[in-house]
Amino acid sequence: MSTQDKEAGHVLHQRYERPEPQSPASNQDDISAAIIGIRSRLDQLSSINADTIFTPGGPQSRYHAIVEEAYAALGLLETHIDELRTELEYQHKRLDEIRDAALVEQVEEER
């Protein structure tokens, strides 16, 4: 590979910087906890009905807070999905660049 090709590859690589990695176990724990949290809050919300909406002391008395907690957990999941999307896009572009550079080199060698 020529120096010019290496420099071009380096410039392309800089445009698609890899996101900061997080511990897979930590990500899995966060994702699992968020899913469990959402499911728990949905169960609480589904237990509320017209007969219990005004009963003091139960989940119905704080259903707005439960909804907000569920949305916060959902936001955490969305953040993790965005991080996965970014990593996938990075890997896709990185491999496309490697393939393209190898094809250029192969064509130049055949000349």
N, C-alpha and C positions, 0 to 999 in steps of 0.2 A: 504494500500500500504506500502510495507516495505521501510526502510530507503535507502536500496540499489537501489530499483526501483526509488525512488524519486531523488536520486543522478544521476542515469543514465538518467532520464528524463530531469534533469536540464542540464546535459552535452549535450544532444542532442539538447535541446532548444537553448543553447549557439551557436551551430554550425549554426543555421538558424536564425540569429538575424533579427528582424523585421526592415524594412527600416524606416527612419524618416518620420512620417506622415506630409502631407501638408494639408492645408485647402481645402476641396472639392470645395468650391466656388471659391477659387483662381485657382485651377486646371482647373475647368470648364471655367473660364474666359480666362485663358491662352490658353486653347485648342480652344475655340470659336474664339478668336482673331487670332490665328495662322491659322485656317481654312479660316476665312474671308480674312486674308492677302494673303494666297496662292491663293484663288479664284480670288481676285482682281488683283494680279500680272499675273495670267494665262489669265485673260480677257485682260489686257494690252498687253501681249505678242501676244495673238491671233488677236489683232487688227492690228498688224504689218504685212504687206505683201510686195510683190515685188515692188509695186507702191509707197509705203511710206517708205521703208527702209532707204532712203537717205534724207528724208524731215527733215530739221532742226527743233529742238524745240519740237518734239513730243516724245512719248515713245520709238520710234525707235532709238533716239539718245542716249538712256541710257539702251538699252535692256539687256546688260551684267549685269548691276547693278540690274535690275529688276529680272533677273534669280538668282543672288546671294541672293537677299532678299527672294525670294521664297524658295530657298534651306535652308536658315537660319530658316524660319518659319517651314519648314518640319522637320528640325533637332529638333526643340522644340517639335513637335508632337511625334517624335520618342523617345525623352527623356521621355515624359509622358507615352508612351506605355511601355517602358522599366521599368518604376517605377510600373506600373500596373502589369506587368508580374512578377516582383520581389515580390510584395505583394501577388499575387495569388500563387506563388510557396511557399512562406513562410506559408500561410494559409493551403495549401495542406499538406505540410510536418508536420506542427504543429498538424493538425487533424489526420494524419496518426499515429503520435507518440502517441497521446492520445488514439486512438483506439487500437493500438498495446499493450500499457501498460494495458489498461482495459481488453483486451483478455488474457494477461498473468496472470493478477490478477484473472480473472474468472476461468481459467484453474487450477491455484494453489488452489483456494477455493474448486473446485470440487474434488480434490485429497483427 
